[in-house]
Amino acid sequence: WGDAMSEFSDKLAAICLEEYGRWDEGKGHETQGTDQPGIPADYYLFVKEYWQSVGINHLDGRTVEDGIRPAWSSAFVCYCVRKAGAGSQFKYTQAHCHYIAQAMIAKQAGSSDFGYHAQRYEDYRPKVGDIICAGREYAKTYTYDQARLVYTADSFYPSHGDIVVDVTSTHAIVIGGNVNHNVDMKRLPLNESGVLLRREAGGHKYPWIAVLECLI
């Protein structure tokens, strides 16, 4: 599509692709390590690195408490963004909704202090370095405005974000963490104008919350 890539977005995409490679292009599983027969890498320790990027040092891909394994997808995004050099221009946090909220505030204020501005997916063409965000669980039907409202009231909703590493005429290629208990790649369909189509799951179509436009 010819959209210019910044040095930061170029580096961010390269880091995401490097991580995807570390996970053997999605073949790894968060609980696996070289202490198990036939497993080529310590995937569970990669997850520990992601947690450390948000200041949490005691979790890894094998951590389970009472049957719950903590979701590390936001930690993955933060790891990649931090490693790419975002510095103080990003909110490194355990849940996507917190950095989404900051990007919404920055967009509304026209502020350049934060490295991302939240855009409504219906009228924005994603580009490399952007983060595509969706609601999960009870928030999977949330629109931009609903997500903003609920966050204002509750300071939380379940969500997910994937980083755009390439854009073709038909798809945004994204990489995210904790997708299938791994780091994995997805192809998100675009319309003829290069705008995201609603996401489909189980016969239903759901809106995206926002595309966070990379300004770094």
Secondary structure, 3 states (H helix, E strand, C coil): CCCCCCHHHHHHHHHHHHHHHHCCCCCCCCCCCCCCCCCCCCHHHHHHHHHHCCCCCCCCCCCCECCECCCCHHHHHHHHHHHHCCHHHCCCCCCHHHHHHHHHHHHHHCCCCCCEEEECHHHCCCCCCCEEEEECHHHCCCCHHHHHHHHHHHCCCCEEEEEEEEECCCEEEEEEECCCCCEEEEEEEECCCCCECCEEECCEEECCCEEEEECC
